[in-house]
């Protein structure tokens, strides 16, 4: 089964992936991340790393989808 990405949505999807990837970089540099509140790496390491990993997976999933499913 072949897949395709709507050409009108490509820019939005790339922007979302860039936003998530930027969030990962900023979180790693600052040592804090935001999800309903500020989460500090030193105080809550599990919550911090799970949030960072989820943002990274979202970015990789969207970019992978764009790569595997070309524009229609």
C-alpha positions as CSV (number, residue, x, y, z in Angstrom):
1,X,0.0,0.0,0.0
2,X,1.5,3.3,-1.1
3,X,1.2,6.4,1.0
4,X,1.4,10.1,0.1
5,X,1.4,13.4,1.9
6,X,-0.9,16.2,0.9
7,X,1.2,19.0,-0.7
8,X,-0.7,21.6,1.2
9,X,0.4,20.1,4.6
10,X,4.1,19.7,3.9
11,X,5.1,23.1,5.2
12,X,3.0,22.7,8.3
13,X,4.5,19.3,9.0
14,X,8.1,20.5,8.5
15,X,7.4,23.4,10.8
16,X,6.0,21.1,13.5
17,X,9.0,18.8,13.2
18,X,11.4,21.8,13.5
19,X,9.5,23.1,16.5
20,X,9.8,19.7,18.3
21,X,13.5,19.3,17.3
22,X,14.2,22.9,18.6
23,X,12.4,22.0,21.8
24,X,14.7,19.0,22.3
25,X,17.8,21.2,21.7
26,X,16.7,23.9,24.0
27,X,15.7,21.5,26.7
28,X,19.1,19.8,26.6
29,X,21.0,23.1,26.7
30,X,18.9,24.6,29.5
31,X,18.3,21.6,31.6
32,X,14.6,22.3,31.9
33,X,11.6,21.5,29.8
34,X,7.9,22.5,29.7
35,X,4.9,20.3,29.9
36,X,2.0,22.0,31.9
37,X,4.8,23.2,34.2
38,X,8.5,23.6,34.3
39,X,10.4,20.4,34.7
40,X,14.0,20.6,35.9
41,X,16.4,17.8,34.9
42,X,18.1,17.7,38.3
43,X,14.8,17.6,40.3
44,X,12.8,15.2,38.1
45,X,15.0,13.3,35.8
46,X,12.4,10.7,34.6
47,X,9.9,13.4,33.7
48,X,12.5,15.5,32.0
49,X,14.0,12.7,29.9
50,X,10.6,11.2,29.0
51,X,9.4,14.6,27.8
52,X,12.6,15.2,25.8
53,X,12.5,11.7,24.2
54,X,8.8,12.1,23.3
55,X,9.5,15.4,21.6
56,X,12.4,13.9,19.7
57,X,10.3,10.9,18.6
58,X,7.6,13.2,17.4
59,X,10.1,15.1,15.3
60,X,11.7,12.0,13.9
61,X,8.3,10.4,13.1
62,X,7.0,13.4,11.2
63,X,10.3,13.8,9.2
64,X,10.3,10.1,8.5
65,X,6.7,10.2,7.3
66,X,7.6,13.1,5.0
67,X,10.6,11.1,3.7
68,X,8.8,7.7,3.2
69,X,5.5,9.2,1.9
70,X,6.3,11.8,-0.8
71,X,4.0,14.6,-1.8
72,X,0.9,13.7,-3.8
